[in-house]
């Protein structure tokens, strides 16, 4: 089984991990979309909501992470992990 984790790190400490299980491979894209929405929400919250530069969001999605050290250290990333069969 695959798991998508959205990990938030603030000031070099893990603040939050949200996990999304891919129980059936045919649903993997649906689960990935929900995880991506969670990721984008966390980035938007950090950089103040709807005023977010869409290019910044697109870059973060493409890279799989967003980090900023201007107001302390902030990192949020999407990490895939696997549970052995």
N, C-alpha and C positions, 0 to 999 in steps of 0.2 A: 504494500500500500504506500502511496505517496502522500506527503503532507506539505502544504504550503504554509510557511510561518511568516508573519509580519512582525518584525522585531523592532522595537523602539528603544533607543539608548539615549539617555540624557546625562550629560556630565560624566561620561565614561562608566555609567552603571545601567544595567538593563532595567528599563522602566516597565515594559509591557511586551508580552508575546501573545499574539492571537494566531491560532492554528486552524487550518481548514483542511479536512481530510478528503482525499480523492478515493472514495470507496469503490467507484465503478469508473473504468477508464473512459467510457463514452460520455461521462459527465465532467471530465477533467477541464474542458474549456469553460464550463459554467462555474466550476469551483474557482478556477483561476480568475475569472471576471469578478467574482465576489471578493476575493483576496486583493485584487488590484484596486477595487473601489475602497476597501478598507485602507490600503496603502495611501491612495490619493487623499482620502479624508484626513489622515494623520499629517500629511505634508501640508495640506491647505490650512489646517488648524495651526500649525507652527508658523506659517508665513502669512497669517491673517486673512483667511477666508476667501471670499469671492474676488478680491483684488489681485489674486495670484496670477502671475505671468504664465500663460498656458505653455509657453516654450519650456519653462522650468519644469512644469509637471510632465510634459512629454519626455524631456531629457531624463527625469527621474525614473519614469516607467521603462524607458529604453535601457537605462543602466541597471535597473533593479534596486537602486538605493537613492537616498537623498541625504546629504549631510550639510551642516552649517555650523560654523564656529564663531559667528558674529555676536551671539547672545549666550555665550556658554557653548558647550558642545551638544549638538543634536544630530541624531542619525536614525533613519528608519529604512529598513530594507526588506526585500522579499527573498526568502530562503527556502529552497525546496529540500526536503529530507525524505528518507525512505525507511520503512520498517520492513525488515527481512521477512521472507515467507517461510 
